[in-house]
Amino acid sequence: MNWLMRFSFYRKTQLSFFVFILLPLTTVSLLSYFLIKDVIIDKVHDSNQHVIDVIASSLDKNVEDIMYAASLFGIKGSDLFSDLLAFKDVQKLTTYQDYLIDKRISEMLGTTFSKTSGLDAQVFFVNNNKFVSYATNNNLDFPSLMQWLNQSTLVEPSNEITSGHIRWMEAIDLKQRYGRDKESFYFAMKVISDPDNGKMLGTLFVGIPYEYFEQTFAKGGSGQFQLYTSDDKLIYHYSKELNQGKHELEIRTSIPRTGWKLVYMYSSEEITAEISEMFSFYAIILSVCILSFLGISVMIAKTLHTPLNKLQKTAKQFGNGNRLVRFPAIGEDEVAALGLAFNHMLDQINLLLAEVEQEQEEKRIIELDALFSQIRPHFLLNTLNSIKCNLSTEGDSVNSRQIDALMSLLRAYMRVDEKCSLKQECKLLVDYVDIMQMRNDLGIQLEIHLEEEIMDIEVPRLFLQPLVENSIIHGFFGLPDNAAIWISAEQVDGYCRIEVKDNGTGISKTEMNELQSRLMQSEQASHEQNKRIGLVNVYNRLRLTYGAKVKVDLRSNEFDGLSIIVLFPISAGGNGKEIR
């Protein structure tokens, strides 16, 4: 230590300041920066891994739906197999019988692949003479499709193909009849053959639009998605970035059903940009404080040996992790002022550290919220549909029916602002009553009678559900043994007359008059009042749709229950155009 004695007290003070204050703070700051940076990258990586696994699971589930539906198509012994056998060599529809067979094949395609509606898959069947039978909801332009089929090398029957193997083929920029002008697809192809002689009956095509991949990957992070086949052939590439930079981090997962590989690449710079800015600001503030303290120490170094010794110990304790330690500033002299300044600096450091901890907690909450927001309704519906299929397979038709009813209502609530046919509206009532019976352990007989002429008129979706709900909640609160609801609809002089009646407890004449009066005054009533009464909501929705000619009447019926009669003109949204 003799070399240290050659330095002046001022140099010793500077050296002590460097060793016990500047160096520990800088080291702690750098270590904290890299540690927090690594922790954040690891957390984001784990979060991205979970998101990619969810996306891969969704892809796998949709591919499973396609494979399952394809395995059900053309089973020997079915009516469809007979149609395919009779239709295998048809070149064009020359007879009425050919037309009927083509229609049945189209309807079966739509029914069999109804589970893939969330994919907006394009399904069609091509026989041996390249005659195409569309699914009922097919959107492909026929000339464009035929041009692609004529230019493509289609699969030929073989032991591998006829055993149920599915092959995949890309189709670029096929024209569509509505929506996007052109769309690219990734087609699953399965040859349908006669198992007795191995002769080919035709080829089944199920096309996954690239728009589905785009929408699916858009729910992920800001990096790049790449989907490959099992032999590393690129299927689809997606990136949100206009200026694609370097992505040094990578997450890989697989789609078990097909062996596809999903790769997500992203950059760590995007993750750590904010924390780097924060630590840069922190370094500037710390540097300013250190320089200020150094300037003060230059002036009073020779007279501050004892106070600086205490200050040195305080700094050392703080550097060792005791964030509550402070310099004992006594009096109002320069030493006390220096001690107060030093204590203030420690407070600022503690404040900065607290802000860092709070920001990290807020980031974690935001990341969790972002992850939870990626769960879309179609994923819930697909999950319920899978549960329903499993229950049906196990023979539990009751619970399968309940889940089917719940899915039907969920879809209706998601599209409540759209219209539907009166027949579809009544089908939703059947599903609703099934669910209410399960919830309330109540046996309810629901009878619906619709005149054929008005089954297909468009009505506001779920406008009858509040009326049936009132009957169940208010009319049957005593849990009667023979609870029943009757719904009838008929056409009367250009109007649709719908009556909903029950055999419940009914309401008094006074209550009926009061409710009728509230209906007549609903246009002047506030929205906050109206939303508490289901019947008023029904009346207002019908008036907004059909105009002032809507009438709603309440009366007692022959069962001592309540009858609600709704009358509205049969026209399209009040524009005077009659619905046929």
C-alpha positions as CSV (number, residue, x, y, z in Angstrom):
1,M,0.0,0.0,0.0
2,N,3.1,2.3,0.0
3,W,2.2,3.4,-3.5
4,L,-1.1,4.7,-2.2
5,M,0.7,6.9,0.3
6,R,2.3,8.8,-2.5
7,F,-1.1,10.1,-3.7
8,S,-2.5,13.3,-2.3
9,F,-5.6,13.2,-0.1
10,Y,-7.5,14.6,-3.0
11,R,-6.4,11.7,-5.2
12,K,-7.2,9.3,-2.4
13,T,-10.6,10.7,-2.2
14,Q,-11.1,10.4,-5.9
15,L,-9.8,6.9,-5.9
16,S,-12.1,6.0,-3.0
17,F,-15.0,7.6,-4.9
18,F,-14.2,5.5,-8.0
19,V,-13.8,2.2,-6.1
20,F,-16.6,2.4,-3.7
21,I,-19.3,4.5,-5.5
22,L,-18.8,4.8,-9.2
23,L,-17.6,1.2,-10.0
24,P,-20.3,-0.6,-7.8
25,L,-23.1,1.6,-9.2
26,T,-21.9,1.1,-12.8
27,T,-21.4,-2.6,-12.3
28,V,-24.8,-3.1,-10.7
29,S,-26.4,-1.0,-13.4
30,L,-24.8,-3.0,-16.2
31,L,-25.5,-6.4,-14.5
32,S,-29.1,-5.3,-13.9
33,Y,-29.5,-4.3,-17.5
34,F,-28.2,-7.5,-18.9
35,L,-30.0,-9.6,-16.3
36,I,-33.3,-7.9,-16.9
37,K,-32.8,-8.0,-20.7
38,D,-32.2,-11.8,-20.6
39,V,-35.2,-12.3,-18.3
40,I,-37.5,-10.3,-20.6
41,I,-36.2,-12.1,-23.7
42,D,-36.8,-15.5,-21.9
43,K,-40.3,-14.5,-20.9
44,V,-41.2,-13.2,-24.3
45,H,-39.8,-16.3,-25.8
46,D,-41.9,-18.5,-23.5
47,S,-45.0,-16.4,-24.3
48,N,-44.3,-16.7,-28.1
49,Q,-43.7,-20.4,-27.7
50,H,-47.2,-20.7,-26.1
51,V,-48.8,-18.6,-28.8
52,I,-47.1,-20.7,-31.6
53,D,-48.2,-23.9,-29.9
54,V,-51.8,-22.6,-29.8
55,I,-51.6,-21.7,-33.5
56,A,-50.1,-25.1,-34.3
57,S,-52.8,-26.8,-32.3
58,S,-55.5,-24.8,-34.2
59,L,-53.9,-25.8,-37.6
60,D,-53.7,-29.4,-36.5
61,K,-57.3,-29.4,-35.4
62,N,-58.5,-28.0,-38.7
63,V,-56.4,-30.5,-40.6
64,E,-57.9,-33.3,-38.4
65,D,-61.4,-32.0,-39.3
66,I,-60.5,-32.2,-43.0
67,M,-59.0,-35.7,-42.7
68,Y,-61.9,-36.9,-40.7
69,A,-64.5,-35.5,-43.1
70,A,-62.6,-36.9,-46.1
71,S,-62.6,-40.4,-44.4
72,L,-66.4,-40.3,-44.2
73,F,-66.8,-39.3,-47.8
74,G,-67.6,-42.1,-50.2
75,I,-67.8,-45.0,-47.7
76,K,-68.8,-48.2,-49.5
77,G,-72.4,-49.2,-48.9
78,S,-73.6,-45.7,-48.5
79,D,-76.1,-43.9,-50.8
80,L,-73.3,-41.5,-51.7
81,F,-71.0,-44.3,-52.8
82,S,-73.7,-45.5,-55.2
83,D,-74.1,-42.0,-56.6
84,L,-70.3,-41.7,-57.0
85,L,-70.2,-45.1,-58.8
86,A,-73.0,-44.1,-61.1
87,F,-71.4,-40.7,-61.7
88,K,-67.8,-41.6,-62.2
89,D,-67.8,-41.4,-66.0
90,V,-70.3,-38.6,-66.5
91,Q,-69.0,-35.8,-68.8
92,K,-71.9,-33.5,-68.7
93,L,-75.4,-33.4,-67.3
94,T,-77.5,-34.8,-70.1
95,T,-80.3,-36.4,-68.1
96,Y,-82.4,-35.4,-65.1
97,Q,-81.0,-38.4,-63.2
98,D,-77.5,-37.1,-63.6
99,Y,-78.7,-33.7,-62.4
100,L,-80.1,-35.3,-59.2
101,I,-77.0,-37.3,-58.5
102,D,-74.8,-34.2,-59.0
103,K,-77.1,-32.2,-56.6
104,R,-76.9,-35.0,-54.0
105,I,-73.1,-35.1,-54.2
106,S,-72.9,-31.3,-53.8
107,E,-75.2,-31.4,-50.8
108,M,-73.2,-34.2,-49.2
109,L,-70.0,-32.3,-49.8
110,G,-71.5,-29.3,-47.9
111,T,-72.8,-31.5,-45.1
112,T,-69.7,-33.6,-44.7
113,F,-67.3,-30.6,-44.5
114,S,-69.5,-28.3,-42.5
115,K,-67.0,-28.6,-39.6
116,T,-64.5,-26.8,-41.8
117,S,-66.7,-23.7,-42.1
118,G,-64.3,-21.7,-39.9
119,L,-61.6,-22.3,-42.6
120,D,-63.8,-21.1,-45.4
121,A,-62.5,-24.2,-47.2
122,Q,-63.4,-24.7,-50.9
123,V,-64.6,-28.3,-51.4
124,F,-65.4,-30.0,-54.7
125,F,-65.3,-33.5,-56.3
126,V,-63.9,-34.3,-59.8
127,N,-64.9,-37.6,-61.5
128,N,-62.9,-39.5,-64.0
129,N,-64.0,-37.2,-66.9
130,K,-63.1,-34.1,-64.9
131,F,-66.7,-33.2,-64.3
132,V,-66.7,-31.0,-61.1
133,S,-69.4,-31.2,-58.4
134,Y,-69.2,-28.2,-56.1
135,A,-70.1,-28.1,-52.4
136,T,-73.1,-25.9,-51.8
137,N,-71.0,-23.0,-50.4
138,N,-68.2,-23.1,-53.0
139,N,-66.9,-19.7,-54.1
140,L,-64.5,-20.7,-56.9
141,D,-64.9,-19.4,-60.4
142,F,-65.6,-22.5,-62.7
143,P,-63.4,-21.5,-65.7
144,S,-60.5,-20.6,-63.5
145,L,-60.8,-23.9,-61.6
146,M,-61.0,-25.9,-64.8
147,Q,-58.0,-24.2,-66.2
148,W,-56.0,-25.1,-63.1
149,L,-57.3,-28.7,-63.2
150,N,-56.3,-29.1,-66.9
151,Q,-52.8,-27.7,-66.2
152,S,-52.2,-29.7,-63.0
153,T,-50.8,-33.1,-62.7
154,L,-53.4,-34.9,-60.6
155,V,-52.9,-38.0,-58.6
156,E,-53.5,-41.4,-60.1
157,P,-55.0,-44.3,-58.2
158,S,-52.5,-46.7,-56.4
159,N,-52.4,-48.8,-53.4
160,E,-51.2,-45.8,-51.3
161,I,-53.8,-43.5,-52.6
162,T,-56.8,-45.9,-52.4
163,S,-55.9,-46.8,-48.9
164,G,-57.1,-43.4,-47.7
165,H,-53.8,-41.4,-48.1
166,I,-54.2,-37.7,-48.6
167,R,-51.9,-35.6,-50.8
168,W,-51.5,-31.8,-50.8
169,M,-51.2,-29.5,-53.8
170,E,-50.8,-25.8,-54.2
171,A,-53.1,-23.7,-56.4
172,I,-52.1,-20.1,-57.1
173,D,-54.5,-17.2,-57.8
174,L,-57.7,-19.0,-58.5
175,K,-60.5,-16.6,-59.3
176,Q,-63.5,-16.3,-57.0
177,R,-67.1,-15.3,-57.6
178,Y,-67.3,-13.0,-54.6
179,G,-65.0,-11.6,-51.9
180,R,-61.4,-11.4,-53.0
181,D,-60.9,-11.4,-56.8
182,K,-58.2,-14.0,-56.6
183,E,-57.1,-16.4,-53.8
184,S,-54.4,-19.1,-53.5
185,F,-55.2,-22.4,-51.9
186,Y,-53.5,-25.4,-50.4
187,F,-55.6,-28.4,-51.5
188,A,-55.9,-31.7,-49.8
189,M,-56.6,-34.4,-52.4
190,K,-58.0,-37.9,-51.8
191,V,-58.7,-40.4,-54.6
192,I,-62.1,-42.2,-54.1
193,S,-61.9,-45.7,-55.5
194,D,-64.0,-48.8,-55.6
195,P,-62.5,-51.2,-52.9
196,D,-63.7,-54.2,-54.8
197,N,-61.8,-53.7,-58.0
198,G,-59.6,-50.6,-57.2
199,K,-61.1,-48.6,-60.0
200,M,-61.0,-44.8,-59.6
201,L,-64.4,-43.0,-59.0
202,G,-62.9,-39.5,-58.8
203,T,-60.9,-37.2,-56.7
204,L,-62.0,-35.2,-53.6
205,F,-60.5,-31.7,-53.2
206,V,-60.5,-29.6,-50.0
207,G,-58.8,-26.3,-50.4
208,I,-57.5,-24.3,-47.4
209,P,-57.3,-20.6,-48.5
210,Y,-54.1,-18.7,-47.9
211,E,-56.3,-16.0,-46.4
212,Y,-56.9,-18.4,-43.5
213,F,-53.1,-18.7,-42.9
214,E,-52.8,-14.9,-43.1
215,Q,-55.6,-14.4,-40.5
216,T,-54.2,-17.1,-38.2
217,F,-50.6,-15.8,-38.3
218,A,-51.8,-12.2,-37.9
219,K,-52.8,-13.2,-34.3
220,G,-49.2,-13.9,-33.4
221,G,-46.2,-11.6,-32.8
222,S,-44.6,-9.1,-35.1
223,G,-42.0,-11.4,-36.5
224,Q,-42.1,-13.8,-39.5
225,F,-44.1,-17.0,-39.8
226,Q,-43.0,-19.8,-42.2
227,L,-45.0,-23.0,-42.8
228,Y,-43.2,-25.9,-44.4
229,T,-44.2,-29.4,-45.5
230,S,-42.5,-32.4,-44.0
231,D,-39.9,-32.3,-46.8
232,D,-39.1,-28.6,-46.1
233,K,-41.1,-27.2,-49.0
234,L,-42.4,-23.7,-48.2
235,I,-46.2,-23.6,-48.0
236,Y,-46.8,-20.0,-46.7
237,H,-44.8,-17.1,-45.5
238,Y,-46.2,-14.2,-43.4
239,S,-44.6,-11.1,-41.9
240,K,-46.1,-8.0,-40.5
241,E,-43.0,-5.9,-41.2
242,L,-42.7,-3.8,-44.3
243,N,-38.9,-3.5,-43.9
244,Q,-37.8,-7.0,-42.9
245,G,-34.8,-6.9,-40.7
246,K,-32.7,-9.6,-39.0
247,H,-34.5,-12.2,-36.9
248,E,-31.9,-14.0,-34.8
249,L,-34.5,-15.8,-32.5
250,E,-36.5,-18.7,-33.7
251,I,-39.3,-21.0,-32.5
252,R,-40.2,-24.2,-34.2
253,T,-43.1,-26.6,-33.7
254,S,-44.8,-29.2,-35.8
255,I,-48.3,-30.1,-37.0
256,P,-48.6,-33.8,-36.0
257,R,-51.4,-34.7,-38.4
258,T,-49.4,-33.7,-41.5
259,G,-45.8,-33.4,-40.4
260,W,-45.8,-29.7,-41.4
261,K,-43.3,-27.5,-39.6
262,L,-44.2,-24.0,-38.3
263,V,-41.3,-21.6,-37.8
264,Y,-41.6,-18.2,-36.1
265,M,-38.6,-15.8,-36.3
266,Y,-38.3,-12.6,-34.4
267,S,-35.7,-10.1,-33.2
268,S,-34.5,-9.5,-29.7
269,E,-33.9,-5.8,-30.5
270,E,-37.7,-5.1,-30.7
271,I,-38.1,-6.7,-27.3
272,T,-35.3,-4.8,-25.5
273,A,-35.6,-1.4,-27.3
274,E,-37.7,0.1,-24.5
275,I,-35.6,-1.2,-21.6
276,S,-32.4,0.0,-23.4
277,E,-33.9,3.5,-23.7
278,M,-34.8,3.4,-20.0
279,F,-31.3,2.4,-18.9
280,S,-29.7,5.0,-21.1
281,F,-31.8,7.6,-19.4
282,Y,-30.9,6.1,-16.0
283,A,-27.2,6.2,-17.0
284,I,-27.4,9.9,-17.9
285,I,-29.0,10.8,-14.6
286,L,-26.5,8.7,-12.7
287,S,-23.6,10.2,-14.5
288,V,-24.9,13.7,-13.8
289,C,-25.2,12.9,-10.1
290,I,-21.7,11.4,-10.0
291,L,-20.1,14.3,-11.7
292,S,-21.9,16.7,-9.4
293,F,-20.6,14.8,-6.4
294,L,-17.1,14.7,-7.8
295,G,-17.1,18.4,-8.2
296,I,-18.0,18.9,-4.6
297,S,-15.4,16.5,-3.4
298,V,-12.7,18.4,-5.3
299,M,-13.4,21.5,-3.2
300,I,-13.6,20.0,0.3
301,A,-11.5,16.9,0.0
302,K,-8.8,18.1,2.4
303,T,-11.2,18.9,5.2
304,L,-13.6,16.0,4.9
305,H,-11.6,12.9,5.9
306,T,-13.8,11.8,8.7
307,P,-17.2,12.6,7.0
308,L,-16.0,11.1,3.8
309,N,-15.0,8.0,5.6
310,K,-18.6,7.7,6.9
311,L,-19.8,8.5,3.4
312,Q,-17.5,5.8,2.0
313,K,-19.0,3.3,4.4
314,T,-22.5,4.4,3.5
315,A,-21.8,4.0,-0.2
316,K,-20.3,0.6,0.4
317,Q,-23.3,-0.7,2.4
318,F,-25.7,0.6,-0.3
319,G,-23.6,-1.0,-3.0
320,N,-23.8,-4.3,-1.0
321,G,-27.6,-4.2,-1.2
322,N,-28.7,-2.2,1.9
323,R,-31.0,0.2,0.1
324,L,-32.2,1.8,3.4
325,V,-28.8,3.0,4.6
326,R,-28.3,6.8,4.6
327,F,-25.5,9.2,5.5
328,P,-26.0,10.8,8.9
329,A,-26.2,14.5,7.9
330,I,-25.9,16.6,11.0
331,G,-26.0,20.4,11.0
332,E,-26.1,22.8,8.1
333,D,-22.5,23.0,7.0
334,E,-21.1,21.8,3.7
335,V,-20.6,18.2,4.9
336,A,-24.3,18.0,6.0
337,A,-25.3,19.5,2.6
338,L,-23.1,16.9,0.9
339,G,-24.7,14.1,3.0
340,L,-28.2,15.3,2.1
341,A,-27.3,15.4,-1.6
342,F,-25.9,11.9,-1.4
343,N,-29.0,10.7,0.4
344,H,-31.1,12.3,-2.3
345,M,-29.1,10.5,-4.9
346,L,-29.8,7.2,-3.1
347,D,-33.5,8.0,-3.0
348,Q,-33.4,8.7,-6.7
349,I,-31.7,5.4,-7.4
350,N,-34.3,3.6,-5.2
351,L,-37.0,5.4,-7.1
352,L,-35.6,4.5,-10.4
353,L,-35.3,0.8,-9.3
354,A,-38.9,0.9,-8.1
355,E,-40.0,2.3,-11.4
356,V,-38.1,-0.4,-13.2
357,E,-39.8,-3.1,-11.1
358,Q,-43.2,-1.5,-11.7
359,E,-42.7,-1.2,-15.4
360,Q,-41.7,-4.9,-15.6
361,E,-44.8,-5.9,-13.7
362,E,-46.9,-3.8,-16.1
363,K,-45.2,-5.4,-19.1
364,R,-46.0,-8.8,-17.7
365,I,-49.7,-7.9,-17.3
366,I,-49.8,-6.4,-20.8
367,E,-48.2,-9.6,-22.2
368,L,-50.7,-11.8,-20.5
369,D,-53.6,-9.6,-21.7
370,A,-52.3,-9.8,-25.2
371,L,-52.1,-13.6,-25.0
372,F,-55.6,-13.9,-23.6
373,S,-57.0,-11.6,-26.3
374,Q,-55.9,-14.0,-29.0
375,I,-58.5,-16.6,-28.1
376,R,-61.1,-16.1,-30.7
377,P,-64.7,-17.3,-30.7
378,H,-64.1,-19.6,-33.6
379,F,-61.6,-21.5,-31.4
380,L,-64.2,-21.9,-28.6
381,L,-66.8,-23.1,-31.2
382,N,-64.3,-25.6,-32.7
383,T,-63.5,-26.9,-29.2
384,L,-67.2,-27.3,-28.3
385,N,-67.6,-29.1,-31.7
386,S,-64.8,-31.5,-30.9
387,I,-66.4,-32.2,-27.5
388,K,-69.8,-32.8,-29.2
389,C,-68.2,-35.2,-31.7
390,N,-66.5,-37.1,-28.8
391,L,-69.8,-37.4,-26.9
392,S,-71.6,-38.6,-30.1
393,T,-68.9,-41.2,-30.7
394,E,-69.3,-42.4,-27.1
395,G,-73.1,-42.6,-27.5
396,D,-73.9,-39.7,-25.2
397,S,-76.5,-38.2,-27.4
398,V,-78.2,-36.1,-24.7
399,N,-75.1,-34.1,-23.7
400,S,-74.1,-34.0,-27.4
401,R,-77.4,-32.4,-28.2
402,Q,-77.0,-29.8,-25.4
403,I,-73.6,-28.8,-26.6
404,D,-74.9,-28.6,-30.2
405,A,-77.7,-26.3,-28.9
406,L,-75.2,-24.1,-27.0
407,M,-73.0,-23.8,-30.1
408,S,-76.1,-22.8,-32.2
409,L,-76.9,-20.0,-29.7
410,L,-73.3,-18.8,-29.5
411,R,-73.2,-18.4,-33.2
412,A,-76.5,-16.5,-33.1
413,Y,-75.3,-14.2,-30.4
414,M,-72.1,-13.5,-32.4
415,R,-74.3,-12.5,-35.4
416,V,-77.2,-10.9,-33.5
417,D,-77.0,-7.8,-35.7
418,E,-77.7,-9.9,-38.8
419,K,-81.1,-11.1,-40.1
420,C,-82.2,-14.8,-40.4
421,S,-85.2,-16.7,-41.8
422,L,-88.2,-17.3,-39.6
423,K,-87.5,-21.0,-39.8
424,Q,-83.9,-20.5,-38.5
425,E,-85.2,-18.2,-35.7
426,C,-87.6,-21.0,-34.5
427,K,-84.8,-23.5,-34.7
428,L,-82.8,-21.2,-32.2
429,L,-85.8,-21.3,-29.9
430,V,-85.7,-25.1,-29.8
431,D,-82.0,-24.9,-28.8
432,Y,-82.7,-22.2,-26.2
433,V,-85.5,-24.2,-24.6
434,D,-83.3,-27.3,-24.5
435,I,-80.7,-25.4,-22.6
436,M,-83.2,-23.8,-20.2
437,Q,-84.6,-27.2,-19.4
438,M,-81.2,-28.5,-18.6
439,R,-80.4,-25.4,-16.4
440,N,-83.8,-25.3,-14.5
441,D,-84.5,-29.0,-14.5
442,L,-87.9,-28.2,-16.0
443,G,-89.8,-30.2,-18.6
444,I,-91.2,-27.8,-21.2
445,Q,-93.2,-28.8,-24.3
446,L,-92.5,-26.5,-27.2
447,E,-94.7,-26.7,-30.2
448,I,-94.1,-24.6,-33.3
449,H,-96.3,-24.3,-36.3
450,L,-95.2,-22.2,-39.3
451,E,-97.1,-21.7,-42.6
452,E,-94.9,-22.8,-45.4
453,E,-95.3,-19.4,-47.3
454,I,-93.5,-17.5,-44.5
455,M,-90.8,-19.9,-43.4
456,D,-88.1,-18.1,-45.4
457,I,-89.0,-14.4,-44.6
458,E,-86.1,-12.5,-43.0
459,V,-86.6,-11.4,-39.4
460,P,-84.3,-9.8,-36.8
461,R,-82.2,-12.6,-35.2
462,L,-83.2,-13.7,-31.7
463,F,-86.3,-11.4,-31.6
464,L,-88.5,-14.2,-30.3
465,Q,-86.1,-15.5,-27.7
466,P,-87.1,-12.8,-25.0
467,L,-90.8,-13.7,-25.4
468,V,-90.0,-17.4,-24.7
469,E,-87.7,-16.4,-21.9
470,N,-90.4,-14.4,-20.2
471,S,-92.7,-17.5,-20.4
472,I,-90.1,-19.7,-18.8
473,I,-88.9,-17.3,-16.1
474,H,-92.1,-15.6,-15.1
475,G,-94.8,-17.9,-16.4
476,F,-93.3,-21.2,-15.1
477,F,-91.6,-20.0,-11.9
478,G,-93.7,-22.6,-9.9
479,L,-92.2,-25.5,-12.0
480,P,-95.5,-27.0,-13.3
481,D,-95.6,-30.6,-14.5
482,N,-97.2,-29.8,-17.8
483,A,-95.5,-26.6,-18.9
484,A,-96.0,-25.9,-22.5
485,I,-95.3,-23.1,-25.0
486,W,-97.0,-22.8,-28.4
487,I,-95.7,-20.7,-31.2
488,S,-97.7,-20.2,-34.4
489,A,-97.0,-18.0,-37.5
490,E,-99.3,-17.3,-40.4
491,Q,-99.7,-14.8,-43.2
492,V,-102.7,-12.4,-42.8
493,D,-103.4,-9.8,-45.5
494,G,-99.7,-9.1,-46.3
495,Y,-98.7,-9.2,-42.6
496,C,-96.9,-11.9,-40.6
497,R,-98.9,-12.8,-37.4
498,I,-96.9,-14.6,-34.7
499,E,-98.4,-15.8,-31.5
500,V,-96.5,-17.0,-28.5
501,K,-98.6,-18.4,-25.7
502,D,-98.1,-20.5,-22.6
503,N,-100.1,-22.3,-19.9
504,G,-98.3,-20.5,-17.1
505,T,-99.6,-18.3,-14.3
506,G,-100.4,-15.4,-16.7
507,I,-100.6,-11.8,-15.5
508,S,-103.4,-9.6,-14.1
509,K,-105.4,-7.3,-16.3
510,T,-103.8,-4.3,-14.5
511,E,-100.3,-5.5,-15.2
512,M,-101.3,-6.3,-18.8
513,N,-102.6,-2.8,-19.4
514,E,-99.6,-1.2,-17.8
515,L,-97.2,-3.3,-20.0
516,Q,-99.3,-2.4,-23.1
517,S,-99.1,1.2,-22.1
518,R,-95.3,1.1,-21.8
519,L,-95.1,-0.5,-25.2
520,M,-97.0,2.4,-26.7
521,Q,-94.8,4.9,-25.0
522,S,-91.5,3.1,-25.7
523,E,-90.5,5.6,-28.5
524,Q,-90.4,8.4,-25.9
525,A,-88.8,6.3,-23.2
526,S,-85.1,6.4,-22.6
527,H,-82.8,3.7,-23.8
528,E,-81.7,3.0,-20.2
529,Q,-85.3,2.2,-19.3
530,N,-86.1,0.2,-22.4
531,K,-83.2,-2.2,-22.0
532,R,-84.7,-3.6,-18.8
533,I,-87.8,-5.0,-20.5
534,G,-87.4,-7.8,-23.1
535,L,-90.8,-7.2,-24.6
536,V,-90.1,-3.5,-25.2
537,N,-86.8,-4.4,-26.8
538,V,-88.6,-6.8,-29.2
539,Y,-91.1,-4.1,-30.1
540,N,-88.4,-1.5,-30.7
541,R,-86.3,-3.8,-32.9
542,L,-89.4,-4.6,-35.0
543,R,-90.2,-0.9,-35.4
544,L,-86.7,-0.2,-36.5
545,T,-86.9,-3.0,-39.0
546,Y,-90.4,-2.7,-40.3
547,G,-91.6,0.8,-39.4
548,A,-94.7,2.1,-37.6
549,K,-97.0,-0.7,-38.8
550,V,-95.7,-3.1,-36.2
551,K,-98.2,-4.1,-33.5
552,V,-97.7,-6.1,-30.3
553,D,-100.8,-7.2,-28.3
554,L,-101.0,-9.0,-25.0
555,R,-104.0,-11.1,-23.9
556,S,-105.0,-14.0,-21.7
557,N,-105.6,-17.4,-23.4
558,E,-107.7,-20.5,-22.9
559,F,-105.0,-22.0,-20.7
560,D,-105.1,-19.0,-18.2
561,G,-101.7,-18.2,-19.4
562,L,-100.3,-15.2,-21.4
563,S,-100.5,-14.8,-25.2
564,I,-98.3,-12.3,-27.0
565,I,-99.3,-11.5,-30.6
566,V,-96.8,-9.8,-32.9
567,L,-97.9,-8.4,-36.2
568,F,-95.5,-6.8,-38.8
569,P,-95.6,-6.3,-42.6
570,I,-93.9,-8.9,-44.8
571,S,-91.3,-6.7,-46.3
572,A,-87.5,-6.4,-46.5
573,G,-86.5,-4.0,-43.7
574,G,-89.3,-1.5,-44.3
575,N,-88.3,-0.7,-47.9
576,G,-91.5,-2.0,-49.3
577,K,-90.0,-4.9,-51.3
578,E,-92.0,-8.1,-50.6
579,I,-90.0,-11.1,-49.5
580,R,-90.8,-14.2,-51.6
